[in-house]
Amino acid sequence: QFRRGLPEVPIVRGDGNHLPLATASLDFLTYAQSWHWTDPDRSIPEALRVLRPGGALALWWNAAALDVPWIDAQTSRIERHFGLGRVVGGNGDGTHEALAASAGRLDFDRRHIRWTRRVPVGTHLANISSHSLFLVHGEERTAAFVDAERRHLLAVFPDGMVEETYDVGLLLAIRP
Ligand SMILES: C[S@@+](CC[C@H](N)C(=O)[O-])C[C@H]1O[C@@H](n2cnc3c(N)ncnc32)[C@H](O)[C@@H]1O
């Protein structure tokens, strides 16, 4: 898919804990919504190894904008469906900040950037049901949630277009 969309951009398969990239070869290394899958004890030294001095490591995540009423209500429905306490933090803080802090060896600047998009209800539901929380609970429980959730969403967005709002938590560190 990447090659089809951006044929002129080179692509390699990699792992943040063990990057297939030469030492001091990069000006910019970024993880979009994926740093939390790495082991910072390994991924931070790897980032420091592959970046040139003055190069930047950028980490970011889309967090649910919990001050938007329908998003707060949906988050509560997800938590009730799976019998959990609050599973997502708002405003891009919390877990991700803690993850970055655990890196210890880098000094991160932080920014929060809010953005929105309008997508068909089916696209929205396909996206949320790809989250690991849904995957680990299996297809049947996901399908039950999605059926009920479609009805909730169409009550708020009768034209079938969901306005999603996200708060990007952006962390940026410069390699000394
Ligand atoms: C939520 S997806 C984000 C995908 C894409 N960056 C985006 O923002 O749409 C999380 C990604 O983390 C990747 N991932 C998992 N373990 C990883 C690791 N150890 N190093 C780097 N990426 C990893 C997965 O392959 C997956 O594509």
The ligand as an ORCA input file, in Angstrom:
! r2SCAN-3c Opt
* xyz 0 1
  C      -1.575      2.301     15.788
  S      -0.464      1.707     14.554
  C       0.121      3.240     13.908
  C       0.365      3.168     12.450
  C       0.763      4.478     11.760
  N       2.063      4.949     12.237
  C      -0.291      5.526     12.012
  O      -0.082      6.475     12.751
  O      -1.371      5.397     11.410
  C       0.881      1.107     15.544
  C       2.064      0.629     14.735
  O       3.146      0.288     15.608
  C       3.930     -0.646     14.915
  N       4.881     -1.304     15.845
  C       4.642     -2.325     16.694
  N       5.767     -2.678     17.340
  C       6.747     -1.859     16.898
  C       8.136     -1.750     17.170
  N       8.747     -2.541     18.065
  N       8.860     -0.815     16.501
  C       8.242     -0.004     15.609
  N       6.924     -0.052     15.299
  C       6.190     -0.979     15.936
  C       2.905     -1.577     14.316
  O       3.434     -2.249     13.190
  C       1.783     -0.615     13.920
  O       1.864     -0.292     12.548
*
